[in-house]
Amino acid sequence: MMSVDWFLALGLLLSTASQLRPGSSPVGLGEVFLVAWSLPVLWRQIASGAVMTPALSVLLRFWSAFVFAESLGYATGLALGQPTDPQWFLHDIMAYPLVAVVSCLMGLQTATTLRRVAWLLALSGTVSLAGLLAAAGGLVRIASMDPWYWDRLRGWSANPNQLALLCAALALVSLHLADTSAGRRERVGAVLCGILPVVVGRMTGSDTFTLMILAAGLVFLGLKLQVWLRSPARALEPRVALALLFFIAIPVFGVSLLPAVLSGPADTGGLAMGLMKNGGKEAHEEADLRLALWQQAVTRGFESGMLGLGPGPHLAIPPSLINARATEAGQPGNITHPENNGAPNFEAHNTILDLFVQGGLLAAASFLWLLGTAILYGWRGGLAGLATLLGCLAFFGMTNLIIRQPLFWFAIVSCLVAGAPRTSPSTPAAAHRPCGKRTAVI
């Protein structure tokens, strides 16, 4: 099934390649590969009679609650006479079923299969990013594709944040593979696969990516320390000792810098701003814009009685963005903005708040439950890299809507499968309920 695994890996990799979609079509290469993977896997599961795995059980509970919440929100929007932009409404209607089917089918796979897909994703990601840099440097030319968004790299994606999300996933998948590889060759290969994603991610100018990379190291070391402390035989290997040393030294080093921080706030602020895009010149404006969007999202959610308004965006476009698009010349191509057509069609760019607007309190709460469950499974499985991957992608969800991203669902399912409760031989047969007439070992 290696060829089928390639379909899944390429589908995940190209799911953010919006510029490679023909014309204004909502379907691109990523979606085509995901469907090409889903069809034979679904047929195989139907023919063999798939077992209800713990991961699939969690996913089905979430998607049941999510569909109910979105349907109730849509009915509420109709009752309130809420205008909806049909273009973005259909966008969600098409995206949610795809990621639901793909995630549930991934939940039926074994940890070995998902790890093989992770390797294929890391390797193909390195090749893709190398080609992307060649296109950005003018070495190769792809018709109708512009790799730059002003001075920010966006590659095959419509905007730099999509590429930043891909780079974050590739970097942390490589970290997970390096952490769990038994041989030195595999570990070195995984580390090499993580270099380009970090470099390209910084070139996107995404502040969220920069903060995530800085936090990921600390989170990973903290989780590794917890895993080591819970291990029955805690032999202090050199690499574990080094990680422990860094984990203890970083807070001490931070405390030692406290006097300098207090005595030189201007210099410290300049250092922090230097890590942001354009030297942090736009940080305050972006913060004000996001705060206004989040306040509007909370208001819209409460106006619906915390039931939501259904799929699609439901916020008014901020006037500052309307003015900027009207006055700025030389707008980058191959990007579709919500039009100022009288219907509220802008997103909060925050996963929890966007779900609160769409499906109310139930959608937001079910998402938080799923996220917490998956992180707990990953940590319980002793896989610090997977838990770090999911936690950092969730951090991206603070400034982006990530629930439609297949890469996010790959992280969710990988954690659920890796940390699924192990059944003992004495477990009743009812604990392994088949989905079909026959049972089969996946």
Steps between C-alpha positions, in 0.01 A plus 500: 500500500802729464349674194181573694709643784663731247155631404431594860843661549469705180143594586615635836796680343300665220193581710635854547604544134213734412681657203523164325121475477367554146342844474269575794416133558470399869655163411874467452770235492487453875130418496545270199772298677295479821201365307729260309621368838156487660320297234716182504542518879124535546435209265752285687337581833152423370613172344686381810271637770698757694547485878374793708835629625534736799617777266199459271267498800633838615475645149145379445388656828655831403362508147152406620499791744654731239245419227214547747644835616551629144150388397345665803701813427381505140137467614558783746648719226197439281263581786684825569506594131878492493636577149768255384760531227433190284861473379649457846203302628559240226873508574435370852230258385756337269797514737344355815380167349839444335704545818241300697528199267880523475543531878270203572679283245836598650357399837471144367870481409775356715773704664750337262305621196471855632870506581578391144280782371684741730832398342358542149362840599835616641698381196259636239473822701875555477493452123198729465654779708823476301302545178306783661822684585621450144179658371529785750857567385395505133689183410182332379177649376152363551230665292227688688683460833648783706712370792512839676242693698671838484820423699362187668550153353179310434618236253218293350252636758263792461637676808814468716311370804403183312864434415600576860253239624645242260857582610402470866347158439801378298751624758321336792429176311876484440559563871267212587676267255843597631385441858355155433748362245707205622792532260746786466450521121124547535547755777745706295269480197207626706706791634605595147136493390421754771748765385328635189157533668651726766683713243200535270267555794702803608490632142120505515520781753242329720528624858302197615756267344787683672335481841410135442858400418625676812237327714525155337847432638396571857178302467684203350767496771237529769301209359815291458584560865151388602530187283838420652374547855208264431725234347538185714872475429642851502852440379651845460629482144729781383236656273242487781746662737572773245129567449447511875792740536355737241153477650635600841747756368256700287284624792815577701641692205174688465504601866859618465391732217218651705705799622597583141138474394389735776780749442475513120139460387558689177783273390310188600195616312716568198635146515148356512382724217800399294370145493173615346440575134604848386672551832168503682384821331156354430464310828277755673274544198457124461431460871230768487345339190492154655356633824220674308424179308498289816268745675267491201509117502405485868215744440369302202519177696296637789250660261421151371431379853832310491343268238705634209404612151606201290793428264689785340637830632259741669703810590503836327821593318692755712489847339880528526539199268248636251690830484837326471390286207354802323812715538789253475633455147657188358301247702646147473307273267355154551324589822128526564377745762143506635317771306325790664159394366278577798513150652724444804766272351818547704651257751630571849828324414476312829382139492311504830321828425422405139345176623311694767351718226420203274384231742467680829621377835458133404736523199767689695476268802512182289811628321674572831403153625644337188820703522551422868426131448748471212779679687437278803516190279827616344654573840374171641660319207836649604539684168612850588551595135139421404359685799721798416386487136134511594549761770685734267247456219232584756704814573464586131127471557518812717555711188359275226207265436672161495207259526479479119870411468577129431843546660333584829290183480808292426650629827174430687469144371871422548468590868176304541644188335836518680347537846192282457425286808658155471254215542595193700422142399228493766316793345149397398436460130242780522787744536591428136173574330525442124370765262386228258395139510854365519791609710847552370828604644607833346 
